[in-house]
Amino acid sequence: MPRRFVPSLTAIFAAASAIMLSFAAAGCSGGDEQQIIRKYFEALRLRDQSTVANMATVEYDMQRDGTVQNFKVLSVSPDRTTKLNIKALAAEWRTAKDDNDAFQKEIQTYLKANAEEIDRVQKASQSGKKLSPKDAQLQSTWQNWVHQRADHADKLTTSRRKLAAETRVAEISTFDARQPIDVNDYDGDLISKDVVIDATLKKGDATTNDQMVVTLERAVLTGPKGERQGRWIITDIHKK
């Protein structure tokens, strides 16, 4: 009769610990990411635009790409950290705005003092009449004012666009109605990671499975009110 194998208590505890660790690892792998992504796709299905706007800068097109029925997380990349340069860009925008405001006052003063002459010279020029030296000088001066106005407007638009791009994720990520902050007074880091998911998609009557990459980002800011830890938001979704 063969002898029965009776495991020792040490072996039993070791096996039990291994099983518990494997379950814990399975439960934690992609857990936070899965919760965020699931909430996003649920909000899309419910057409809850308020929730979508509060947790993403990108909107997944269900009509074009199909409705996500369910999904599982396949992998999560290591975090990537990028320095934010908000305060410097905010200062650049404020300088451009102040310069533009001051120039607008100057050009309005000049226009007010010379409006009739400018109008007369422009009409004469458009009709092909030869301008006197004095009128030609006035036209040249006015054209210079117009070019300067365009330059100021371009600098203001460019600086505003750069600042908006730098603060877009940070503003949503760190928003707290109970403790509002002006992110223009803060600097910090933008942390990013990519989550690969296997999604079941329904488009019309067809159901397919596709792997997708979901990019999550959050800001960690430091400024007048100390450190502000932002929440993860979705900034990109594309098929792998």
Buried (B, 14 or more C-beta within 10 A) or exposed (E): EEEEEEEEEEEEEEEEEEEEEEEEEEEEEBEEBBEBBBBBBEBBEEEBEEBBEEBBBBEBEBEEBBBBEEBEBBEBEEEEEEEBBBBEBBEBBEEBBEBBEEBEEEBEEBEEEBEEBBEEBBEBBEEEEEBEEEBEEBBEEBEEBEEEBEEBBEBBEEBBEBBEEBBBBBBBBBBEEEEEBEBBEBBBBBBBBBBBBBBBBEEEEEEEEBEBBBBBBBBBBEBEEEEBEBBBBBBBBEEE
